[in-house]
């Protein structure tokens, strides 16, 4: 067999290509093994699961109950309503002033 420069290069490239495929499959196998061991070792406890019933609960339910006809007097006599009645600045909508320097302290 006559081995010239071109034949040796072809053999190296063929072996290099095959080696790349073997290394890729080995890396995929290692990745799948590590992922499987991580998934199998997951232990879920009650504290890790969020309480969705409490998260989606209506935070304004108390105020909605107060606003029913039977409790409207309680709403009118509430401290918050009295503050809004005597201090109209609480319910005025206004845009905040735009400062030129964001690091400047407000007065």
Residue, then its C-alpha position, 0 to 999 in steps of 0.5 A: x500500500x502506497x500512503x501518500x500525503x492525500x491518503x493520510x489526510x483522508x484517513x485522519x479526517x475520516x477518523x476525526x469525523x467518527x471521533x466527533x460523532x462518538x464524543x457527541x454521543x458520549x456527551x449526550x449519554x452523560x447528560x441524559x444520565x445526570x439529568x435522570x439522576x437529578x429528576x429521580x432525586x427530586x423530593x416534593x414536600x408540602x412546603x414547596x407547593x404554593x397555596x394557590x387558593x390563597x394566592x388567587x383569593x380576592x383581597x377586596x372581599x372585605x370591602x365588597x362585603x362592607x359595600x352591600x346595602x346593609x353595611x353602607x353606613x359602616x363604609x361611610x363612617x369608616x376612617x378612610x372615607x372620612x379622610x377622603x371627605x375632608x382631605x381632597x388631595x388624597x384622591x387627586x390624580x397627578x403625574x409625578x415631576x420629572x427630575x433631570x438628575x435621577x440621583x438627586x434627593x427630593x425636597 
